[in-house]
Amino acid sequence: MHIFEFIRPKDSAAAIAAAAQSNTAQQGADVRFMGGGTTLIDLMKLNVETPARVLDINRLPLDKIELMPDGGLKIGATVRNSDLAYHAKVQQDYSVLSQAILQGASAQIRNMATVGGNLLQRTRCVYFRDTAMPCNKREPGTGCPAITGHNRTLAILGASEHCLATNPSDMCVALAALEVTIHIQGTKGSRAVAFGDFHLLPGNTPHRETVLEAGDLITHVTLPPPVTGSKQVYLKLRDRASYEFALSSAAVVLAVASGKITRARIALGGVGTKPWRSPEAEAALTGKPANDASFRQAAEAALRNARPQSENKFKIELAKRCLTHALRTAAAS
Ligand SMILES: Cc1cc2nc3c(=O)[nH]c(=O)nc-3n(C[C@H](O)[C@H](O)[C@H](O)COP(=O)(O)OP(=O)(O)OC[C@H]3O[C@@H](n4cnc5c(N)ncnc54)[C@H](O)[C@@H]3O)c2cc1C
């Protein structure tokens, strides 16, 4: 059994100080913050994660959703996924986020899962979760058996020769389309990172998934002011109707005036190694009539650089149809 220390810091400063007190050469590398624990504890039971210290952040004052002076929203890192999805302002002005969260996991898991934890949930690639197998993400330099093995559910966008693992989050796909900012506190102070810069492509360092440094705490996320009258849809396609990760999903935020698309924000899930914003689809839509021909062109543009693996070529057409249908549904709403 892996022995670890369990600590309940009383505020963010104490949490960061406790994270920095670890014994590794890279301070904080063997420390994990715990939100809902629905990813972390699972992975500890599998010995995929073996932290020396677990810092329970549930007593920190990070559990509020607050309206900001500019009309945007500030969402604390320990806000539960359910509370966020059912918040009146989120349902009214950022409905793509509410829809995405409610299509993820189960009610019980959403009641536990936090915003910070969801941003950092790990891949469901079977090789990553099985310590009997090599995996470059879990143990750098050991290889990627998915390349010649089971890769049906894995990425067709953003993969490298070292890793094909898909980012599994639904919430993050909506956050990408909503262009949120992530706020971080660490030993060197506070900083804010645009959502698009937060997750990293695997390249030849698949074990580095985000720009977080060891011991960094996500404190909150800010949503920009809502786009008045925007049409928002999250569509998720999966092997079964509930309690399943996306094979393909699309988050769409559209502004339409006189039948023309004046602004489009598009992100895809289930197909990328990170939550996949598509500037190509956004450019293909802007200024075009809101009709099926434009929607399909945008989907073609979004998947133009897709590179399938041996078992997941079907995802290319699936993702195109997913995005086309999400756009059609949004435009008709
Ligand atoms: C059976 C099952 C089905 C699921 N289905 C789906 C699905 O369909 N769609 C979907 O999107 N998700 C799904 N999930 C994943 C679920 O959404 C995540 O487990 C959850 O969002 C993680 O949140 P948490 O607060 O429990 O994270 P935790 O387990 O507490 O933490 C996850 C990671 O984030 C780190 N962390 C947590 N908070 C912070 C912080 N504030 N600062 C820095 N680091 C932090 C932890 O150290 C850990 O590394 C499923 C999970 C399970 C178990």
The ligand as a Tripos MOL2 file, in Angstrom:
@<TRIPOS>MOLECULE
LIG
   53    58     1     0     0
SMALL
NO_CHARGES

@<TRIPOS>ATOM
      1 C1        -17.2150    6.9010  -13.7460 C.3       1 LIG1
      2 C2        -16.8280    8.2840  -14.2080 C.ar      1 LIG1
      3 C3        -17.4330    8.8080  -15.3660 C.ar      1 LIG1
      4 C4        -17.0950   10.0700  -15.7940 C.ar      1 LIG1
      5 N1        -17.6610   10.5850  -16.9420 N.ar      1 LIG1
      6 C5        -17.3020   11.8310  -17.3790 C.ar      1 LIG1
      7 C6        -17.8640   12.3890  -18.5710 C.ar      1 LIG1
      8 O1        -18.7080   11.7970  -19.2460 O.2       1 LIG1
      9 N2        -17.4400   13.6300  -18.9420 N.ar      1 LIG1
     10 C7        -16.5330   14.3410  -18.2190 C.ar      1 LIG1
     11 O2        -16.1850   15.4520  -18.6040 O.2       1 LIG1
     12 N3        -15.9820   13.8220  -17.1020 N.ar      1 LIG1
     13 C8        -16.3410   12.6070  -16.6760 C.ar      1 LIG1
     14 N4        -15.7720   12.0820  -15.5430 N.ar      1 LIG1
     15 C9        -14.6600   12.7990  -14.9190 C.3       1 LIG1
     16 C10       -15.0790   13.8050  -13.8930 C.3       1 LIG1
     17 O3        -15.6810   14.8980  -14.5380 O.3       1 LIG1
     18 C11       -13.8170   14.2060  -13.1770 C.3       1 LIG1
     19 O4        -13.3900   13.0930  -12.4020 O.3       1 LIG1
     20 C12       -14.0160   15.4130  -12.2890 C.3       1 LIG1
     21 O5        -14.4160   16.5390  -13.0220 O.3       1 LIG1
     22 C13       -12.7240   15.7420  -11.5480 C.3       1 LIG1
     23 O6        -13.0150   16.7230  -10.5750 O.3       1 LIG1
     24 P1        -12.5820   16.4900   -9.0620 P.3       1 LIG1
     25 O7        -12.8620   17.7460   -8.3500 O.co2     1 LIG1
     26 O8        -13.1870   15.2580   -8.5170 O.co2     1 LIG1
     27 O9        -11.0190   16.3180   -9.2900 O.3       1 LIG1
     28 P2         -9.9470   15.6530   -8.3300 P.3       1 LIG1
     29 O10        -9.9810   14.1840   -8.5010 O.co2     1 LIG1
     30 O11       -10.0420   16.2000   -6.9610 O.co2     1 LIG1
     31 O12        -8.6220   16.2460   -8.9850 O.3       1 LIG1
     32 C14        -8.2340   15.9670  -10.3200 C.3       1 LIG1
     33 C15        -6.8530   16.5260  -10.5460 C.3       1 LIG1
     34 O13        -6.8780   17.9420  -10.4240 O.3       1 LIG1
     35 C16        -5.9860   18.3800   -9.3990 C.3       1 LIG1
     36 N5         -6.6610   19.5240   -8.7640 N.ar      1 LIG1
     37 C17        -7.9420   19.5510   -8.2940 C.ar      1 LIG1
     38 N6         -8.2720   20.8030   -7.9430 N.ar      1 LIG1
     39 C18        -7.1710   21.5670   -8.1670 C.ar      1 LIG1
     40 C19        -6.8900   22.9620   -8.0020 C.ar      1 LIG1
     41 N7         -7.7980   23.8320   -7.5480 N.pl3     1 LIG1
     42 N8         -5.6480   23.4090   -8.3400 N.ar      1 LIG1
     43 C20        -4.7160   22.5690   -8.8230 C.ar      1 LIG1
     44 N9         -4.9320   21.2450   -8.9810 N.ar      1 LIG1
     45 C21        -6.1520   20.7590   -8.6780 C.ar      1 LIG1
     46 C22        -5.7760   17.1840   -8.5080 C.3       1 LIG1
     47 O14        -4.5400   17.2530   -7.8380 O.3       1 LIG1
     48 C23        -5.8280   16.0550   -9.5200 C.3       1 LIG1
     49 O15        -4.5860   15.9290  -10.1620 O.3       1 LIG1
     50 C24       -16.1230   10.8380  -15.0690 C.ar      1 LIG1
     51 C25       -15.5580   10.3090  -13.9010 C.ar      1 LIG1
     52 C26       -15.8970    9.0550  -13.4620 C.ar      1 LIG1
     53 C27       -15.2710    8.5260  -12.2200 C.3       1 LIG1
@<TRIPOS>BOND
     1     1     2 1
     2     2     3 ar
     3     2    52 ar
     4     3     4 ar
     5     4     5 ar
     6     4    50 ar
     7     5     6 ar
     8     6     7 ar
     9     6    13 1
    10     7     8 2
    11     7     9 ar
    12     9    10 ar
    13    10    11 2
    14    10    12 ar
    15    12    13 ar
    16    13    14 ar
    17    14    15 1
    18    14    50 ar
    19    15    16 1
    20    16    17 1
    21    16    18 1
    22    18    19 1
    23    18    20 1
    24    20    21 1
    25    20    22 1
    26    22    23 1
    27    23    24 1
    28    24    25 2
    29    24    26 1
    30    24    27 1
    31    27    28 1
    32    28    29 2
    33    28    30 1
    34    28    31 1
    35    31    32 1
    36    32    33 1
    37    33    34 1
    38    33    48 1
    39    34    35 1
    40    35    36 1
    41    35    46 1
    42    36    37 ar
    43    36    45 ar
    44    37    38 ar
    45    38    39 ar
    46    39    40 ar
    47    39    45 ar
    48    40    41 1
    49    40    42 ar
    50    42    43 ar
    51    43    44 ar
    52    44    45 ar
    53    46    47 1
    54    46    48 1
    55    48    49 1
    56    50    51 ar
    57    51    52 ar
    58    52    53 1
@<TRIPOS>SUBSTRUCTURE
     1 LIG1         1 GROUP 0 **** ****
